[in-house]
Amino acid sequence: MTRTQKTVFILVALVALILGLTINKVLSNRSQGDPTALIDAGIILLPQSRQVPALQMTDENGQPVVLDQLKGKWSLLFFGYTFCPDICPTTLAQLRQVKSELPKEAVDRLQVVLVSVDPNRDTPAQLKTYLGYFDKDFRGVTGSLEDTQKLANAVSIPFIPADTSKPNYTVDHSGNLALLGPDGTQRGFIRAPFNNQKLVAQLPGLVKRD
């Protein structure tokens, strides 16, 4: 092989390598989703996942649930309560609509969990009845006010406990969602107000991840 042929061979090999790396990067980015599109949809992913405290609460069926064991699916944690006059019914109705427009494979990898910020009134039976108005598969958990605050603070979605001595009291809370991965760790947030169409476009790609 002459020097010229060697040079051409090396150049061809370099071009093939660069092309291969470029294609791999494009495919990798496509499989992970466009970060800009995720942010535009209100989905904010954390640089590193966060551990969720191992707090025992009770679900809508009266069964014990350890919060750091919400595994196997992507979980959308919404901190609200059943006597909420505005944010909660609006948010749950939107999540029901988003879910109805997602492909089945995405729905199978996703769960909505209402964490009650009003354990004084939100019994498991009350949660089950209330969530049934929106979607029979929506889950609910309730626990002590102290544990609920620990969880809310850990996932950076705090709320202000209500003065339960007042009649018809309300609880100040956020409409944001905490996003937990299938390993049970917090992966990020979904900011309110929601854009249903953008969430429907981005969630299928997101929940394909492990």
C-alpha positions as CSV (number, residue, x, y, z in Angstrom):
1,M,0.0,0.0,0.0
2,T,1.5,3.4,-1.0
3,R,1.7,6.4,1.2
4,T,-1.2,8.0,-0.7
5,Q,-3.4,4.9,-0.3
6,K,-2.6,4.8,3.4
7,T,-3.5,8.4,3.8
8,V,-6.8,7.9,2.0
9,F,-7.5,4.8,4.1
10,I,-6.9,6.7,7.3
11,L,-9.1,9.6,6.2
12,V,-11.9,7.3,5.2
13,A,-11.6,5.5,8.6
14,L,-11.7,8.8,10.5
15,V,-14.8,10.0,8.5
16,A,-16.5,6.7,9.2
17,L,-15.7,7.0,12.9
18,I,-17.0,10.6,13.1
19,L,-20.1,9.8,11.2
20,G,-20.8,6.8,13.5
21,L,-20.3,8.9,16.6
22,T,-22.6,11.6,15.2
23,I,-25.3,9.1,14.4
24,N,-25.0,7.5,17.8
25,K,-25.3,10.8,19.5
26,V,-28.4,11.8,17.5
27,L,-30.1,8.5,18.2
28,S,-29.2,8.7,21.9
29,N,-30.6,12.2,22.2
30,R,-33.7,11.1,20.4
31,S,-34.3,8.2,22.8
32,Q,-33.8,10.4,25.8
33,G,-36.0,13.2,24.6
34,D,-35.2,16.8,23.7
35,P,-34.3,18.6,27.0
36,T,-35.6,21.9,25.6
37,A,-39.0,20.3,24.7
38,L,-39.2,18.8,28.2
39,I,-38.6,22.1,29.8
40,D,-41.1,23.8,27.4
41,A,-43.7,21.2,28.6
42,G,-43.0,22.1,32.2
43,I,-41.0,18.9,32.9
44,I,-37.8,19.8,34.9
45,L,-35.4,16.9,35.5
46,L,-32.9,17.0,38.3
47,P,-29.2,16.6,37.6
48,Q,-29.1,13.8,40.1
49,S,-32.0,11.8,41.5
50,R,-33.0,12.3,45.2
51,Q,-33.9,9.6,47.7
52,V,-37.4,9.8,49.0
53,P,-37.8,9.3,52.8
54,A,-39.0,5.9,54.0
55,L,-42.2,7.2,55.5
56,Q,-45.1,4.8,56.1
57,M,-48.5,6.1,55.1
58,T,-51.9,4.6,54.3
59,D,-53.4,4.3,50.9
60,E,-57.0,4.8,49.7
61,N,-57.7,1.1,50.4
62,G,-56.5,1.4,54.0
63,Q,-53.3,-0.5,53.2
64,P,-49.9,0.6,54.5
65,V,-47.6,2.2,51.9
66,V,-43.9,3.0,52.4
67,L,-43.2,6.1,50.2
68,D,-39.7,5.1,49.1
69,Q,-41.1,1.9,47.7
70,L,-43.2,3.5,45.0
71,K,-41.4,1.5,42.4
72,G,-42.0,-0.2,39.0
73,K,-43.7,2.9,37.5
74,W,-43.2,6.6,37.1
75,S,-45.2,8.4,39.8
76,L,-46.7,11.8,39.7
77,L,-47.0,13.0,43.3
78,F,-49.6,15.7,43.8
79,F,-49.9,17.3,47.2
80,G,-53.5,18.2,47.7
81,Y,-56.7,17.4,49.6
82,T,-60.3,16.3,48.9
83,F,-62.0,19.4,50.3
84,C,-59.9,21.7,48.0
85,P,-62.2,24.2,46.2
86,D,-60.0,24.9,43.1
87,I,-56.5,23.7,42.5
88,C,-57.1,20.0,43.2
89,P,-60.2,19.3,41.1
90,T,-58.6,21.2,38.2
91,T,-55.3,19.4,38.5
92,L,-56.8,16.0,38.8
93,A,-59.2,16.6,35.8
94,Q,-56.2,17.7,33.7
95,L,-54.2,14.6,34.7
96,R,-57.2,12.5,33.8
97,Q,-57.4,14.2,30.4
98,V,-53.6,13.8,29.8
99,K,-53.8,10.1,30.7
100,S,-56.7,9.5,28.3
101,E,-54.6,10.8,25.4
102,L,-51.5,8.8,26.2
103,P,-50.7,5.6,24.4
104,K,-51.4,2.4,26.4
105,E,-47.7,1.6,26.9
106,A,-47.1,5.0,28.5
107,V,-50.2,4.7,30.7
108,D,-49.0,1.3,31.9
109,R,-45.8,2.9,33.2
110,L,-47.4,5.8,34.9
111,Q,-49.3,6.4,38.1
112,V,-50.9,9.5,39.7
113,V,-50.7,9.7,43.5
114,L,-52.5,12.3,45.6
115,V,-50.7,12.9,48.9
116,S,-53.2,14.4,51.3
117,V,-52.1,17.7,53.0
118,D,-55.3,17.5,55.1
119,P,-55.0,14.2,57.1
120,N,-57.5,15.6,59.6
121,R,-60.3,15.1,57.1
122,D,-58.9,12.8,54.4
123,T,-59.5,9.3,55.6
124,P,-58.7,6.4,53.2
125,A,-62.4,6.1,52.4
126,Q,-62.7,9.8,51.7
127,L,-59.7,9.6,49.3
128,K,-61.1,6.6,47.5
129,T,-64.4,8.2,46.9
130,Y,-63.0,11.5,45.8
131,L,-60.4,10.0,43.4
132,G,-63.1,7.8,41.9
133,Y,-64.7,10.9,40.5
134,F,-61.7,11.4,38.4
135,D,-60.0,8.0,37.6
136,K,-60.4,4.7,39.4
137,D,-56.7,4.1,39.0
138,F,-55.5,7.3,40.7
139,R,-54.0,6.5,44.0
140,G,-54.1,8.4,47.3
141,V,-52.1,8.3,50.5
142,T,-52.6,9.9,53.9
143,G,-50.5,10.0,57.0
144,S,-49.6,12.1,60.0
145,L,-49.1,15.9,59.3
146,E,-45.5,15.6,60.5
147,D,-44.7,12.8,58.0
148,T,-46.5,14.6,55.2
149,Q,-44.5,17.7,55.8
150,K,-41.3,15.7,55.8
151,L,-42.1,14.2,52.4
152,A,-43.2,17.5,50.9
153,N,-40.1,19.2,52.1
154,A,-37.9,16.3,50.8
155,V,-39.3,16.7,47.3
156,S,-39.3,20.5,47.5
157,I,-43.1,20.9,47.2
158,P,-43.9,22.4,50.7
159,F,-47.3,23.4,51.9
160,I,-48.7,25.5,54.8
161,P,-50.6,23.5,57.4
162,A,-54.1,24.8,58.0
163,D,-55.7,26.0,61.2
164,T,-58.0,23.0,61.7
165,S,-59.9,24.8,64.4
166,K,-61.6,27.0,61.8
167,P,-64.7,25.8,60.1
168,N,-64.4,25.0,56.4
169,Y,-60.6,25.7,56.5
170,T,-58.5,25.5,53.4
171,V,-54.9,24.4,53.0
172,D,-52.3,26.5,51.0
173,H,-50.4,24.2,48.7
174,S,-48.7,24.1,45.3
175,G,-50.1,22.7,42.0
176,N,-46.6,21.4,41.0
177,L,-46.0,17.6,40.8
178,A,-43.0,15.7,42.1
179,L,-41.8,13.2,39.5
180,L,-40.6,9.9,40.8
181,G,-38.8,7.3,38.6
182,P,-39.5,3.6,38.6
183,D,-36.6,3.1,41.1
184,G,-38.6,5.2,43.7
185,T,-36.2,8.2,43.6
186,Q,-37.3,11.7,42.7
187,R,-36.2,12.6,39.1
188,G,-37.7,16.0,38.9
189,F,-40.9,18.2,38.8
190,I,-43.8,19.1,36.5
191,R,-44.6,22.7,36.9
192,A,-48.1,24.1,37.1
193,P,-50.1,25.3,35.2
194,F,-50.0,22.3,32.9
195,N,-50.1,22.4,29.1
196,N,-52.0,19.2,28.3
197,Q,-50.9,18.9,24.7
198,K,-47.2,19.3,25.5
199,L,-47.3,16.8,28.3
200,V,-49.0,14.3,26.1
201,A,-46.2,14.8,23.6
202,Q,-43.4,14.4,26.1
203,L,-44.5,11.9,28.7
204,P,-44.3,8.8,26.5
205,G,-40.6,9.3,25.8
206,L,-39.9,10.2,29.4
207,V,-41.5,7.1,30.9
208,K,-39.6,4.8,28.6
209,R,-36.6,5.4,30.7
210,D,-35.6,3.3,33.7
